[in-house]
Amino acid sequence: MDETAAVLERLERIERLDRAGAAPGELLAELRGLVADAETWARREGDARARAAAEGCAEALAEGVVAA
């Protein structure tokens, strides 16, 4: 699957889950997947800013998980 499509599909899935009132753990799992998809996309594109943004998201998610 194309990285762009994977990110967009993941965003749509997260939105559907949120509207359906999914459990926080289910949303968190999808957010983790989104970060991984975004990192893959950024690496493939070779854009330093996109890569830094994806890494920042991964770090923020990890810090949030530790703090929870």
mmCIF file of the C-alpha atoms, coordinates in Angstrom:
data_MODEL
# 
_entry.id   MODEL 
# 
loop_
_atom_site.group_PDB 
_atom_site.id 
_atom_site.type_symbol 
_atom_site.label_atom_id 
_atom_site.label_alt_id 
_atom_site.label_comp_id 
_atom_site.label_asym_id 
_atom_site.label_entity_id 
_atom_site.label_seq_id 
_atom_site.pdbx_PDB_ins_code 
_atom_site.Cartn_x 
_atom_site.Cartn_y 
_atom_site.Cartn_z 
_atom_site.occupancy 
_atom_site.B_iso_or_equiv 
_atom_site.pdbx_formal_charge 
_atom_site.auth_seq_id 
_atom_site.auth_comp_id 
_atom_site.auth_asym_id 
_atom_site.auth_atom_id 
_atom_site.pdbx_PDB_model_num 
ATOM 1  C CA . MET A 1 1  ? 0.000   0.000  0.000  1.00 0.00 ? 1  MET A CA 1 
ATOM 2  C CA . ASP A 1 2  ? 1.219   3.473  -0.819 1.00 0.00 ? 2  ASP A CA 1 
ATOM 3  C CA . GLU A 1 3  ? 2.398   5.356  2.290  1.00 0.00 ? 3  GLU A CA 1 
ATOM 4  C CA . THR A 1 4  ? 0.147   8.319  1.578  1.00 0.00 ? 4  THR A CA 1 
ATOM 5  C CA . ALA A 1 5  ? -2.897  6.077  1.291  1.00 0.00 ? 5  ALA A CA 1 
ATOM 6  C CA . ALA A 1 6  ? -1.932  4.276  4.516  1.00 0.00 ? 6  ALA A CA 1 
ATOM 7  C CA . VAL A 1 7  ? -1.797  7.557  6.440  1.00 0.00 ? 7  VAL A CA 1 
ATOM 8  C CA . LEU A 1 8  ? -5.096  8.776  5.012  1.00 0.00 ? 8  LEU A CA 1 
ATOM 9  C CA . GLU A 1 9  ? -6.803  5.444  5.664  1.00 0.00 ? 9  GLU A CA 1 
ATOM 10 C CA . ARG A 1 10 ? -5.522  5.433  9.239  1.00 0.00 ? 10 ARG A CA 1 
ATOM 11 C CA . LEU A 1 11 ? -6.824  8.976  9.807  1.00 0.00 ? 11 LEU A CA 1 
ATOM 12 C CA . GLU A 1 12 ? -10.247 7.985  8.514  1.00 0.00 ? 12 GLU A CA 1 
ATOM 13 C CA . ARG A 1 13 ? -10.286 4.895  10.754 1.00 0.00 ? 13 ARG A CA 1 
ATOM 14 C CA . ILE A 1 14 ? -9.375  7.031  13.794 1.00 0.00 ? 14 ILE A CA 1 
ATOM 15 C CA . GLU A 1 15 ? -12.144 9.476  12.955 1.00 0.00 ? 15 GLU A CA 1 
ATOM 16 C CA . ARG A 1 16 ? -14.697 6.643  12.642 1.00 0.00 ? 16 ARG A CA 1 
ATOM 17 C CA . LEU A 1 17 ? -13.596 5.124  15.936 1.00 0.00 ? 17 LEU A CA 1 
ATOM 18 C CA . ASP A 1 18 ? -13.789 8.485  17.679 1.00 0.00 ? 18 ASP A CA 1 
ATOM 19 C CA . ARG A 1 19 ? -17.308 9.147  16.371 1.00 0.00 ? 19 ARG A CA 1 
ATOM 20 C CA . ALA A 1 20 ? -18.355 5.668  17.502 1.00 0.00 ? 20 ALA A CA 1 
ATOM 21 C CA . GLY A 1 21 ? -17.054 6.339  21.031 1.00 0.00 ? 21 GLY A CA 1 
ATOM 22 C CA . ALA A 1 22 ? -14.217 3.812  20.907 1.00 0.00 ? 22 ALA A CA 1 
ATOM 23 C CA . ALA A 1 23 ? -12.278 3.024  24.051 1.00 0.00 ? 23 ALA A CA 1 
ATOM 24 C CA . PRO A 1 24 ? -9.164  5.125  24.685 1.00 0.00 ? 24 PRO A CA 1 
ATOM 25 C CA . GLY A 1 25 ? -6.912  2.086  24.280 1.00 0.00 ? 25 GLY A CA 1 
ATOM 26 C CA . GLU A 1 26 ? -8.320  1.377  20.848 1.00 0.00 ? 26 GLU A CA 1 
ATOM 27 C CA . LEU A 1 27 ? -7.731  4.970  19.764 1.00 0.00 ? 27 LEU A CA 1 
ATOM 28 C CA . LEU A 1 28 ? -4.236  4.928  21.224 1.00 0.00 ? 28 LEU A CA 1 
ATOM 29 C CA . ALA A 1 29 ? -3.362  1.817  19.228 1.00 0.00 ? 29 ALA A CA 1 
ATOM 30 C CA . GLU A 1 30 ? -4.515  3.535  16.044 1.00 0.00 ? 30 GLU A CA 1 
ATOM 31 C CA . LEU A 1 31 ? -2.563  6.682  16.918 1.00 0.00 ? 31 LEU A CA 1 
ATOM 32 C CA . ARG A 1 32 ? 0.566   4.589  17.377 1.00 0.00 ? 32 ARG A CA 1 
ATOM 33 C CA . GLY A 1 33 ? -0.067  3.056  13.974 1.00 0.00 ? 33 GLY A CA 1 
ATOM 34 C CA . LEU A 1 34 ? -0.559  6.509  12.492 1.00 0.00 ? 34 LEU A CA 1 
ATOM 35 C CA . VAL A 1 35 ? 2.803   7.661  13.818 1.00 0.00 ? 35 VAL A CA 1 
ATOM 36 C CA . ALA A 1 36 ? 4.491   4.580  12.352 1.00 0.00 ? 36 ALA A CA 1 
ATOM 37 C CA . ASP A 1 37 ? 2.778   5.144  8.988  1.00 0.00 ? 37 ASP A CA 1 
ATOM 38 C CA . ALA A 1 38 ? 3.782   8.816  9.029  1.00 0.00 ? 38 ALA A CA 1 
ATOM 39 C CA . GLU A 1 39 ? 7.390   7.946  9.823  1.00 0.00 ? 39 GLU A CA 1 
ATOM 40 C CA . THR A 1 40 ? 7.475   5.498  6.905  1.00 0.00 ? 40 THR A CA 1 
ATOM 41 C CA . TRP A 1 41 ? 6.008   8.124  4.612  1.00 0.00 ? 41 TRP A CA 1 
ATOM 42 C CA . ALA A 1 42 ? 8.476   10.775 5.756  1.00 0.00 ? 42 ALA A CA 1 
ATOM 43 C CA . ARG A 1 43 ? 11.464  8.459  5.282  1.00 0.00 ? 43 ARG A CA 1 
ATOM 44 C CA . ARG A 1 44 ? 10.310  7.543  1.785  1.00 0.00 ? 44 ARG A CA 1 
ATOM 45 C CA . GLU A 1 45 ? 9.816   11.183 0.834  1.00 0.00 ? 45 GLU A CA 1 
ATOM 46 C CA . GLY A 1 46 ? 13.238  12.072 2.219  1.00 0.00 ? 46 GLY A CA 1 
ATOM 47 C CA . ASP A 1 47 ? 11.980  15.375 3.602  1.00 0.00 ? 47 ASP A CA 1 
ATOM 48 C CA . ALA A 1 48 ? 13.858  16.382 6.741  1.00 0.00 ? 48 ALA A CA 1 
ATOM 49 C CA . ARG A 1 49 ? 10.995  18.529 8.088  1.00 0.00 ? 49 ARG A CA 1 
ATOM 50 C CA . ALA A 1 50 ? 8.456   15.730 7.635  1.00 0.00 ? 50 ALA A CA 1 
ATOM 51 C CA . ARG A 1 51 ? 10.805  13.244 9.264  1.00 0.00 ? 51 ARG A CA 1 
ATOM 52 C CA . ALA A 1 52 ? 11.364  15.611 12.217 1.00 0.00 ? 52 ALA A CA 1 
ATOM 53 C CA . ALA A 1 53 ? 7.619   16.120 12.605 1.00 0.00 ? 53 ALA A CA 1 
ATOM 54 C CA . ALA A 1 54 ? 6.943   12.381 12.595 1.00 0.00 ? 54 ALA A CA 1 
ATOM 55 C CA . GLU A 1 55 ? 9.712   11.805 15.131 1.00 0.00 ? 55 GLU A CA 1 
ATOM 56 C CA . GLY A 1 56 ? 8.265   14.583 17.305 1.00 0.00 ? 56 GLY A CA 1 
ATOM 57 C CA . CYS A 1 57 ? 4.872   12.894 17.214 1.00 0.00 ? 57 CYS A CA 1 
ATOM 58 C CA . ALA A 1 58 ? 6.404   9.580  18.198 1.00 0.00 ? 58 ALA A CA 1 
ATOM 59 C CA . GLU A 1 59 ? 8.231   11.213 21.120 1.00 0.00 ? 59 GLU A CA 1 
ATOM 60 C CA . ALA A 1 60 ? 5.105   13.034 22.293 1.00 0.00 ? 60 ALA A CA 1 
ATOM 61 C CA . LEU A 1 61 ? 3.076   9.841  22.109 1.00 0.00 ? 61 LEU A CA 1 
ATOM 62 C CA . ALA A 1 62 ? 5.734   7.942  24.056 1.00 0.00 ? 62 ALA A CA 1 
ATOM 63 C CA . GLU A 1 63 ? 5.878   10.650 26.735 1.00 0.00 ? 63 GLU A CA 1 
ATOM 64 C CA . GLY A 1 64 ? 2.102   10.670 27.002 1.00 0.00 ? 64 GLY A CA 1 
ATOM 65 C CA . VAL A 1 65 ? 2.002   6.913  27.427 1.00 0.00 ? 65 VAL A CA 1 
ATOM 66 C CA . VAL A 1 66 ? 4.656   7.045  30.164 1.00 0.00 ? 66 VAL A CA 1 
ATOM 67 C CA . ALA A 1 67 ? 2.855   9.870  31.945 1.00 0.00 ? 67 ALA A CA 1 
ATOM 68 C CA . ALA A 1 68 ? -0.509  8.080  31.863 1.00 0.00 ? 68 ALA A CA 1 
# 
